[in-house]
Amino acid sequence: MILCKENILRTRLMIVDELELVRFALAQLMSKHTEIQVVAEAANGKELLDKLLTAQVDVLLLDMNVPDIAGSDLIAEIRKGYPSLRILVLGTNSAIRIVQRAMKAGASGYITKNSSPTTLFEAIHKVATSGRYLNSEMAERLAFASTDTNINNVESLLSQREMQIYPLLIEGTCIKSIANTLSISDKTVSTHKSHILAKLGIKNVPELVRFSIQNNLLCD
């Protein structure tokens, strides 16, 4: 934090979001708050890491859906290089699996984009003062969520058809081959694939494979 000439302690904030319009809107919102100073912006992981080399940042307001690196991997990399930097994830998805992965990777807090400006300011202040932030509902869900993922947990999340497609995806079977095997359309397979990734809080198939390996879900 820095002490400005008005003797106000300001939090130096960096905004990371792929969309320029979102970054602009957030910067405009922050400009109305005297205790926050936006010092940098970035559209992707590489730009973020480059700017951290020179920018003095207290809190990183991060959209995990950056285009060039998995969000949890980016958080872990930032935490390794900048252990004192506070990371507040601003996400579109409140699925507990995504929140778990963000916090486990080293995020200081998680807030969704449908939160009010007041809530966002509160979250920034909380993580800036070495605290952690989750709203009460999210914290309760996280507390009761199982920390050990196994095949039973996955089965409870996925439909019967999704459980048929899941192992084929992690084996590297293409959409058309899955469709032929199950006698359904390519579009239906793609829809089920999207549902599987969303329910498990995973961005793409390579991440799904890594998730399966880490949790011993690969078939022998």
HELIX and SHEET records of a PDB file:
HELIX    1   1 GLU A   20  MET A   30  1                                  11    
HELIX    2   2 GLY A   45  LEU A   52  1                                   8    
HELIX    3   3 GLY A   71  GLY A   81  1                                  11    
HELIX    4   4 ILE A   96  ALA A  105  1                                  10    
HELIX    5   5 PRO A  117  ALA A  128  1                                  12    
HELIX    6   6 SER A  136  PHE A  144  1                                   9    
HELIX    7   7 ILE A  151  LEU A  157  1                                   7    
HELIX    8   8 GLN A  160  ILE A  170  1                                  11    
HELIX    9   9 ILE A  175  LEU A  182  1                                   8    
HELIX   10  10 ASP A  186  LEU A  200  1                                  15    
HELIX   11  11 VAL A  205  GLN A  214  1                                  10    
SHEET    1   A 3 ILE A   2  LEU A   3  0                                        
SHEET    2   A 3 LEU A   9  VAL A  16 -1                                        
SHEET    3   A 3 ILE A  36  ALA A  42  1                                        
SHEET    1   B 5 ILE A   2  LEU A   3  0                                        
SHEET    2   B 5 LEU A   9  VAL A  16 -1                                        
SHEET    3   B 5 VAL A  59  LEU A  62  1                                        
SHEET    4   B 5 ARG A  86  GLY A  91  1                                        
SHEET    5   B 5 GLY A 109  THR A 112  1                                        
END                                                                             
